[in-house]
């Protein structure tokens, strides 16, 4: 690996077309470990919630805060840390995030109260936000431009396989060890990534001063908006709705204030580009659709179709398994075919698959459900990597970190909004009917339509 400043500077001149071999291989491995780390950590805690509630003596409603707090801190911090990555270096912010995460995870062994667990979980999310805000950006400097779509596809495979592994790993740890091990289990991935992190790209940093005021304003705005919605759905409407409205008003003023900046924390400059703006909104709709479907399906399968919890896990498995095959293929194709074409085809598959799932009979055999879910997964797999590649391809090189944090924020925002939508539907008593999947199919269709609108400029 290059060690001197001259070698480092020389390698940076080729980063627009990818890192030289073998450094590129080491960098891919480092990012893959980081991706696996945060995908596992994002979902592994779910299976431990009942055990945590019993051990710490808290209610089932309160223990969900372990998950919602993590998501809230992520969505608050991704954009500010993306700007920090541009200012101080992608590699520095990425490695610092993994170090913060590892230290917070180690502190889990000291947890003896629910309040302390929430503090530790908040620091885990802070470290994850630092790394995730720039993780995808580094792919643009690791891979040659002609292979960026394939690189995004490989990263999607790592993400999908890690997400599929998380529930099984979490269940095993809770069954055989103390629940605190659930939060420590992903740490080896962080340590391995840190150990080989010098291979990661370190492009030239932006000049000027970091907009600390804008970063804090962005975090507060997203915190009020998303936190208010969550409180309104799961807690107090009287408190949540005003908080969400305050976040919305703050957001309008914040976006307006960012418009005149050369490197805005909220990437107004990127969203003004027609292709990026349409792809961003389409991405939010697509993530809302997939999240709404995946949150709903356990209720439909368990309560509507009579399957046990362990059977539900197996029935949903075709979704990540299909994504494992489709995502790298879609990434490879996006280097050769317009992303708008792949996205439109994908959303047609996704909408069709969810309508087919809506029509499946409650007494249908498992295979009849599984193939419909695979059709849906094909659609989302064809959409995600090409859509991300298009955003990167359209963004200037010096705004790659902003594009990366924006993509990560869109994903998390869409997933959070999709889960909240299901919460509203369940509260209305419509969870087992046709409405949820029909709404999710409509969101996928909207994503496809937005993708069609950018066909001529793709």
C-alpha positions as CSV (number, residue, x, y, z in Angstrom):
1,X,0.0,0.0,0.0
2,X,1.3,3.5,-0.7
3,X,2.9,5.1,2.4
4,X,4.7,8.3,1.4
5,X,3.0,11.6,0.7
6,X,4.3,11.6,-2.9
7,X,2.9,8.1,-3.6
8,X,-0.4,9.1,-2.0
9,X,-0.6,12.2,-4.1
10,X,0.2,10.3,-7.3
11,X,-2.5,7.7,-6.6
12,X,-5.1,10.5,-6.0
13,X,-4.6,11.7,-9.6
14,X,-6.0,8.4,-10.8
15,X,-8.9,8.1,-8.3
16,X,-11.4,9.5,-10.7
17,X,-10.8,6.3,-12.7
18,X,-10.4,4.0,-9.7
19,X,-7.6,3.1,-7.4
20,X,-4.7,1.0,-8.8
21,X,-4.5,-2.7,-8.0
22,X,-3.9,-4.2,-5.5
23,X,-4.9,-1.2,-3.4
24,X,-8.4,-1.3,-5.0
25,X,-9.0,-4.8,-3.8
26,X,-8.1,-3.9,-0.2
27,X,-10.3,-0.8,-0.4
28,X,-13.3,-2.9,-1.6
29,X,-12.7,-5.3,1.3
30,X,-12.6,-2.5,3.8
31,X,-15.8,-0.9,2.5
32,X,-17.5,-4.3,2.4
33,X,-16.7,-5.0,6.1
34,X,-18.0,-1.5,6.9
35,X,-21.2,-2.1,5.0
36,X,-21.8,-5.5,6.6
37,X,-21.1,-3.9,10.0
38,X,-23.9,-1.3,9.8
39,X,-26.4,-3.4,7.9
40,X,-26.2,-6.1,10.7
41,X,-26.3,-3.5,13.5
42,X,-29.3,-1.8,12.0
43,X,-31.5,-4.9,12.3
44,X,-29.9,-7.4,14.7
45,X,-31.3,-5.6,17.8
46,X,-34.9,-6.3,16.7
47,X,-34.9,-10.0,17.9
48,X,-33.4,-9.0,21.3
49,X,-36.1,-6.5,22.2
50,X,-38.4,-8.8,24.2
51,X,-35.3,-10.1,26.2
52,X,-34.1,-6.6,26.8
53,X,-37.5,-5.6,28.1
54,X,-37.6,-8.5,30.5
55,X,-34.0,-8.1,31.8
56,X,-34.2,-4.3,32.3
57,X,-37.8,-4.4,33.6
58,X,-39.4,-2.0,31.0
59,X,-42.5,-2.1,28.9
60,X,-42.7,-3.5,25.3
61,X,-43.7,-0.1,24.0
62,X,-40.7,1.6,25.6
63,X,-38.1,-0.9,24.5
64,X,-38.8,-0.1,20.8
65,X,-36.9,3.2,21.5
66,X,-33.7,1.1,21.1
67,X,-34.5,0.9,17.4
68,X,-36.3,4.2,16.8
69,X,-33.5,6.3,18.6
70,X,-30.9,4.6,16.4
71,X,-32.8,5.5,13.2
72,X,-33.5,9.0,14.4
73,X,-29.9,9.8,15.1
74,X,-28.9,8.4,11.7
75,X,-31.4,10.5,9.7
76,X,-30.4,13.6,11.7
77,X,-26.6,13.2,11.2
78,X,-26.1,11.8,7.7
79,X,-26.2,15.1,5.8
80,X,-24.0,17.1,8.3
81,X,-21.4,14.3,8.4
82,X,-21.4,14.2,4.6
83,X,-20.4,17.8,4.5
84,X,-17.8,17.1,7.1
85,X,-16.4,14.4,4.9
86,X,-15.9,16.9,2.0
87,X,-14.2,19.3,4.4
88,X,-11.9,17.0,6.3
89,X,-11.6,13.9,4.1
90,X,-13.7,10.9,3.3
91,X,-11.3,8.4,4.8
92,X,-10.9,10.3,8.1
93,X,-14.6,10.6,8.7
94,X,-15.3,7.0,7.7
95,X,-12.6,5.6,10.0
96,X,-13.5,7.9,12.9
97,X,-17.1,6.7,12.6
98,X,-16.1,3.1,12.9
99,X,-13.9,3.8,15.9
100,X,-16.7,5.6,17.7
101,X,-19.1,2.7,16.9
102,X,-16.6,0.1,18.2
103,X,-16.0,2.0,21.4
104,X,-19.8,2.5,22.0
105,X,-20.4,-1.1,21.3
106,X,-17.8,-2.2,23.8
107,X,-19.5,0.1,26.4
108,X,-22.6,-2.1,26.1
109,X,-21.0,-4.6,28.5
110,X,-21.3,-1.9,31.2
111,X,-25.1,-1.2,30.6
112,X,-27.2,-1.9,33.7
113,X,-30.2,0.4,33.0
114,X,-32.4,1.3,30.1
115,X,-31.3,5.0,30.1
116,X,-27.6,3.9,29.8
117,X,-28.5,1.5,26.9
118,X,-30.2,4.4,25.1
119,X,-27.1,6.6,25.5
120,X,-24.8,3.8,24.2
121,X,-27.2,3.2,21.3
122,X,-27.1,6.9,20.5
123,X,-23.3,6.9,20.3
124,X,-23.5,3.7,18.1
125,X,-25.8,5.6,15.7
126,X,-23.5,8.6,15.7
127,X,-20.5,6.5,14.6
128,X,-22.7,4.7,12.0
129,X,-23.8,8.0,10.6
130,X,-20.3,9.3,10.2
131,X,-19.2,6.2,8.3
132,X,-22.4,5.7,6.2
133,X,-22.5,9.4,5.1
134,X,-19.3,8.9,3.1
135,X,-19.2,5.1,2.5
136,X,-20.9,5.1,-0.9
137,X,-18.9,8.2,-1.9
138,X,-15.7,6.2,-1.6
139,X,-16.9,3.7,-4.2
140,X,-16.7,6.4,-6.8
141,X,-13.0,6.8,-6.1
142,X,-12.4,3.1,-5.7
143,X,-13.8,1.8,-9.0
144,X,-13.1,3.0,-12.5
145,X,-16.0,5.0,-13.9
146,X,-16.9,2.3,-16.4
147,X,-17.3,-0.2,-13.5
148,X,-19.1,2.0,-10.9
149,X,-22.5,0.3,-11.5
150,X,-21.0,-3.1,-10.9
151,X,-19.3,-1.8,-7.7
152,X,-22.6,-0.5,-6.4
153,X,-24.1,-3.9,-7.2
154,X,-21.4,-5.7,-5.2
155,X,-22.0,-3.3,-2.3
156,X,-25.8,-4.1,-2.6
157,X,-25.0,-7.8,-2.4
158,X,-23.0,-7.3,0.8
159,X,-25.8,-5.2,2.3
160,X,-28.5,-7.6,1.3
161,X,-26.6,-10.7,2.6
162,X,-25.8,-8.9,5.9
163,X,-29.4,-7.9,6.4
164,X,-30.5,-11.5,5.7
165,X,-27.9,-12.8,8.2
166,X,-28.8,-10.4,11.0
167,X,-32.0,-12.0,12.3
168,X,-30.5,-15.5,12.4
169,X,-27.3,-14.3,14.1
170,X,-29.3,-12.2,16.6
171,X,-31.6,-15.1,17.4
172,X,-28.6,-17.4,18.1
173,X,-26.9,-14.9,20.3
174,X,-30.0,-14.1,22.4
175,X,-30.7,-17.8,22.8
176,X,-27.2,-18.8,23.9
177,X,-25.5,-15.7,25.4
178,X,-26.3,-12.5,27.2
179,X,-28.3,-10.0,25.1
180,X,-25.5,-7.5,25.2
181,X,-23.5,-9.6,22.8
182,X,-26.1,-8.7,20.1
183,X,-24.7,-5.1,20.1
184,X,-21.1,-6.3,20.2
185,X,-21.3,-8.9,17.4
186,X,-20.7,-6.6,14.5
187,X,-17.6,-5.0,16.0
188,X,-15.1,-7.5,14.4
189,X,-16.2,-6.1,11.0
190,X,-15.2,-2.6,12.3
191,X,-11.9,-3.7,13.5
192,X,-11.0,-5.5,10.3
193,X,-12.1,-2.5,8.2
194,X,-10.0,-0.2,10.5
195,X,-7.0,-2.5,10.1
196,X,-6.9,-2.2,6.3
197,X,-8.4,1.3,6.1
198,X,-5.2,2.9,4.8
199,X,-6.1,1.5,1.4
200,X,-9.3,3.6,1.2
201,X,-9.3,6.6,-1.1
202,X,-8.4,10.0,0.3
203,X,-9.3,12.6,-2.4
204,X,-8.4,16.2,-2.1
205,X,-10.4,18.0,0.6
206,X,-12.5,21.1,0.0
207,X,-11.2,24.5,1.1
208,X,-13.0,27.0,3.3
209,X,-14.7,26.6,6.6
210,X,-17.3,24.0,7.6
211,X,-20.8,25.3,8.0
212,X,-21.3,24.2,11.7
213,X,-24.5,26.3,12.0
214,X,-26.0,24.6,8.9
215,X,-25.0,21.2,10.2
216,X,-26.7,21.7,13.5
217,X,-29.8,23.3,11.9
218,X,-30.1,20.3,9.5
219,X,-29.9,17.8,12.4
220,X,-32.5,19.7,14.4
221,X,-34.8,20.0,11.5
222,X,-34.8,16.3,10.7
223,X,-35.0,15.4,14.4
224,X,-38.1,17.5,14.8
225,X,-39.8,16.3,11.6
226,X,-39.1,12.5,11.9
227,X,-39.2,12.5,15.7
228,X,-42.5,14.3,15.7
229,X,-44.0,11.9,13.2
230,X,-42.9,8.9,15.3
231,X,-44.3,10.4,18.5
232,X,-47.6,11.2,16.8
233,X,-48.0,7.6,15.5
234,X,-46.7,5.7,18.5
235,X,-47.1,8.2,21.4
236,X,-48.9,11.5,21.8
237,X,-50.6,13.1,18.8
238,X,-50.8,16.4,20.7
239,X,-47.0,16.5,21.1
240,X,-45.9,14.8,17.9
241,X,-47.9,16.8,15.4
242,X,-46.8,20.3,16.5
243,X,-43.2,19.0,16.7
244,X,-43.4,17.6,13.1
245,X,-45.0,20.9,11.9
246,X,-42.1,22.8,13.5
247,X,-39.7,20.6,11.7
248,X,-41.4,21.2,8.4
249,X,-41.4,25.0,8.9
250,X,-37.8,24.9,10.0
251,X,-36.9,22.8,6.9
252,X,-38.5,25.3,4.5
253,X,-36.4,28.1,6.0
254,X,-33.3,25.9,6.1
255,X,-33.5,24.9,2.5
256,X,-34.0,28.6,1.5
257,X,-30.9,29.6,3.5
258,X,-28.8,26.9,1.9
259,X,-29.6,28.0,-1.7
260,X,-26.9,30.6,-1.9
261,X,-24.0,28.4,-0.5
262,X,-21.4,26.9,-2.7
263,X,-21.3,23.7,-0.6
264,X,-24.7,23.5,1.2
265,X,-25.2,20.9,3.9
266,X,-28.6,20.2,2.4
267,X,-27.6,19.5,-1.3
268,X,-29.8,22.1,-3.0
269,X,-27.2,22.4,-5.7
270,X,-27.5,18.7,-6.6
271,X,-31.3,18.6,-6.3
272,X,-31.7,21.4,-8.7
273,X,-30.3,19.1,-11.4
274,X,-33.4,17.6,-13.0
275,X,-32.0,14.0,-13.2
276,X,-30.8,14.0,-9.6
277,X,-33.9,15.6,-8.2
278,X,-36.2,13.1,-10.0
279,X,-34.0,10.2,-9.0
280,X,-33.9,11.3,-5.4
281,X,-37.7,11.5,-5.1
282,X,-38.1,8.3,-6.9
283,X,-35.7,6.6,-4.5
284,X,-37.7,7.8,-1.5
285,X,-40.9,6.4,-3.0
286,X,-39.2,3.1,-3.8
287,X,-37.8,2.7,-0.2
288,X,-41.2,3.7,1.2
289,X,-42.8,0.9,-0.9
290,X,-40.3,-1.8,0.1
291,X,-40.2,-0.8,3.8
292,X,-44.0,-0.7,4.0
293,X,-44.3,-4.2,2.4
294,X,-41.6,-5.8,4.6
295,X,-43.0,-4.3,7.8
296,X,-46.5,-5.4,6.9
297,X,-45.8,-9.0,5.7
298,X,-45.1,-10.5,9.2
299,X,-48.5,-9.3,10.3
300,X,-50.2,-10.7,7.2
301,X,-48.4,-14.0,7.4
302,X,-48.8,-14.5,11.1
303,X,-52.2,-13.2,11.8
304,X,-53.9,-13.5,8.4
305,X,-52.4,-16.7,7.1
306,X,-51.6,-18.5,10.4
307,X,-47.8,-19.0,10.1
308,X,-45.6,-19.2,13.2
309,X,-42.8,-16.6,13.7
310,X,-40.0,-18.9,12.6
311,X,-42.0,-19.8,9.5
312,X,-42.5,-16.2,8.7
313,X,-38.7,-15.6,8.7
314,X,-38.3,-18.4,6.2
315,X,-41.2,-17.2,4.0
316,X,-39.6,-13.7,3.8
317,X,-36.2,-15.1,3.0
318,X,-36.8,-15.3,-0.8
319,X,-36.7,-11.5,-0.9
320,X,-33.1,-11.0,0.2
321,X,-32.0,-14.1,-1.6
322,X,-33.4,-12.8,-4.9
323,X,-31.8,-9.5,-4.3
324,X,-28.4,-11.2,-3.9
325,X,-28.7,-12.3,-7.5
326,X,-30.4,-9.4,-9.1
327,X,-28.5,-6.5,-7.4
328,X,-25.0,-7.2,-8.9
329,X,-26.6,-8.0,-12.3
330,X,-28.5,-4.7,-12.3
331,X,-25.3,-2.9,-11.3
332,X,-23.4,-4.5,-14.2
333,X,-26.2,-3.7,-16.6
334,X,-26.3,0.0,-15.4
335,X,-22.8,0.4,-16.8
336,X,-24.3,-0.5,-20.3
337,X,-28.0,0.4,-20.2
338,X,-29.8,3.6,-19.2
339,X,-30.6,3.5,-15.5
340,X,-34.0,5.0,-16.3
341,X,-34.9,1.9,-18.4
342,X,-33.8,-0.5,-15.7
343,X,-35.6,1.6,-13.1
344,X,-38.9,1.7,-15.0
345,X,-38.7,-2.1,-15.7
346,X,-37.9,-2.7,-12.0
347,X,-40.8,-0.7,-10.6
348,X,-43.2,-2.4,-13.0
349,X,-42.0,-5.7,-11.6
350,X,-42.2,-4.4,-8.0
351,X,-45.7,-3.0,-8.4
352,X,-46.9,-6.2,-10.1
353,X,-45.4,-8.4,-7.5
354,X,-47.1,-6.5,-4.6
355,X,-50.4,-6.7,-6.4
356,X,-49.9,-10.5,-6.8
357,X,-49.0,-10.7,-3.1
358,X,-52.2,-8.8,-2.3
359,X,-54.3,-11.3,-4.3
360,X,-52.7,-14.5,-2.7
361,X,-55.3,-16.5,-0.8
362,X,-54.8,-17.0,3.0
363,X,-54.7,-20.8,2.6
364,X,-52.2,-20.7,-0.3
365,X,-49.2,-22.9,-0.1
366,X,-45.8,-21.4,0.8
367,X,-44.4,-21.7,-2.6
368,X,-47.3,-19.6,-4.1
369,X,-46.3,-16.8,-1.7
370,X,-42.5,-17.2,-2.2
371,X,-42.5,-16.8,-6.0
372,X,-44.6,-13.6,-5.8
373,X,-42.2,-12.2,-3.3
374,X,-39.3,-13.0,-5.6
375,X,-41.0,-11.1,-8.4
376,X,-41.2,-8.1,-6.2
377,X,-37.5,-8.4,-5.2
378,X,-36.5,-8.6,-8.8
379,X,-38.1,-5.2,-9.3
380,X,-36.4,-3.5,-6.3
381,X,-33.1,-5.1,-7.3
382,X,-33.3,-3.6,-10.8
383,X,-34.0,-0.2,-9.4
384,X,-31.7,0.5,-6.4
385,X,-28.2,0.2,-7.9
386,X,-28.9,1.9,-11.2
387,X,-30.7,4.8,-9.5
388,X,-27.7,5.4,-7.1
389,X,-25.3,5.1,-10.0
390,X,-27.2,7.8,-11.9
391,X,-27.1,10.2,-9.0
392,X,-23.3,9.7,-8.6
393,X,-22.7,10.0,-12.4
394,X,-24.6,13.3,-12.5
395,X,-22.9,14.8,-9.4
396,X,-19.6,16.7,-9.7
397,X,-16.6,14.8,-8.3
398,X,-16.1,17.4,-5.5
399,X,-19.7,16.8,-4.4
400,X,-19.5,13.1,-4.2
401,X,-19.7,13.0,-0.4
402,X,-22.9,15.2,-0.5
403,X,-24.4,12.8,-3.0
404,X,-23.5,9.8,-0.8
405,X,-25.0,11.3,2.3
406,X,-28.1,12.3,0.3
407,X,-28.6,8.7,-1.0
408,X,-28.2,7.3,2.5
409,X,-30.6,9.9,3.9
410,X,-33.1,9.1,1.2
411,X,-32.9,5.4,2.0
412,X,-33.4,5.9,5.7
413,X,-36.1,8.6,5.2
414,X,-38.0,6.3,2.9
415,X,-37.7,3.3,5.2
416,X,-38.8,5.3,8.2
417,X,-41.8,6.9,6.4
418,X,-42.8,3.5,5.0
419,X,-42.7,2.0,8.5
420,X,-44.7,4.9,9.9
421,X,-47.3,4.5,7.1
422,X,-47.8,0.9,8.1
423,X,-48.2,2.0,11.7
424,X,-51.0,4.3,10.6
425,X,-52.6,1.6,8.6
426,X,-52.4,-1.0,11.4
427,X,-53.8,1.6,13.9
428,X,-56.8,2.0,11.5
429,X,-57.4,-1.7,11.5
430,X,-56.6,-2.1,7.8
431,X,-53.4,-4.1,8.1
432,X,-54.8,-7.5,7.0
433,X,-56.8,-6.2,4.0
434,X,-55.8,-5.1,0.5
435,X,-55.0,-1.5,1.4
436,X,-51.4,-1.7,2.6
437,X,-50.0,-3.6,-0.4
438,X,-52.1,-1.6,-2.8
439,X,-50.6,1.6,-1.3
440,X,-47.1,0.1,-1.6
441,X,-47.7,-0.8,-5.2
442,X,-48.9,2.8,-5.8
443,X,-45.6,4.1,-4.4
444,X,-43.6,1.8,-6.6
445,X,-45.7,3.0,-9.6
446,X,-45.0,6.6,-8.7
447,X,-41.2,5.8,-8.5
448,X,-41.4,4.3,-11.9
449,X,-43.3,7.3,-13.3
450,X,-40.6,9.7,-11.9
451,X,-37.9,7.5,-13.5
452,X,-39.7,7.7,-16.8
453,X,-39.7,11.5,-16.6
454,X,-35.9,11.6,-16.7
455,X,-35.5,9.2,-19.6
456,X,-34.6,11.8,-22.1
457,X,-31.9,13.4,-19.8
458,X,-30.5,10.1,-18.4
